[in-house]
Amino acid sequence: MKLQEALNTNVYIVEPNNVYKDVTYDFPNGKTITRKQPLLIDCDIKEVNLYEFICGSIDETTSPRGVAPRMHIRVNGYCDWCVESEGLIKVGGNIEEEKDCEIELWTWGTSGNYPAFVQSFETIEEAEEENFRLLYEYDFLTDDQRSTWYREDYKEAEIEASEIMEISVECFRSYNKHKALANQIKAERTEKARIEREKQGEDLKTKIREEANKIVVDEQFKQDVKKVYDELQVGENKSKGLSVAFNGLLSRNNIVKITTDYWQVFRIINAKI
């Protein structure tokens, strides 16, 4: 497997998703235990880039740079570098000729505490190719922490998914079609609800501003609020004092009560002082 080949290839992976239901068991001694029982094995087929899929198996470790891939490339001793243009590399803040750089593959070692030199290269491309080869052969192909199966053909992925779900390929296709439609409807409803919530929020803000604009601030209110702050009241006492001052202002404006948001209106009025 070559690096460029993996970068230019998309594959299909099958991801089983178990759906559970809670089942309660009653015992003669009066105890009850609730367990999750598989209700349905659902499968999703996802198209992914092969390189990114392989990188999911990268062996990472702690290092002076935080959690990082154990195998890494260094240029002139720097882990941070980038290719500026053909034949030029930016290393340690300087632009240098690639032919004059020391390009090396290193490992952070056990627990990231024992960095060691692995191999040197003439070009970045050679170093990246070797780093990918080690990743593919030693990390990806031996990864037992996740499924590394992938299919190059979508129909093969459909067959695998149908076998996992123990249904025919035709049933899986029909099921997948209806699930996609259901997910689309759910997404549309979620978006519609979000837009409606935002609209309601904007409408409420408008009503709050309109209600606040009807209130005329007088000197008595300014004095009452200043008194609360001057006495350094905090917590419940502060809220109570401000509420008394605001209620007095509302009474003088012949307003029985705030119909939107009491404290939001108060903040607008208080900002006018």
ABEGO torsion letter per residue (X at the ends): XBAAAAAABBBBBBBBBBBBBBBBBBBAAGBBBBBBBBABBBBBBBBBBAAAAAAAABBBBBBAAEBBBABBBBBGGBABBBBABBGBBBBGGBBBBAAABBBBBBBAEBGGABBBBABBBABAAAAAAAAAAAAAAAAAAABAABBABBBABAAAAAAAAAAAAGBBAAAAAAAAAAAAAAAAAAAAAAAAAAAAAAAAAAAAAAAAAAAAAABBBBAAAAAAAAAAAAAGBBEAAAAAAAAAAAAAAAAAAGBABBABBAAAAAAAAAAAX
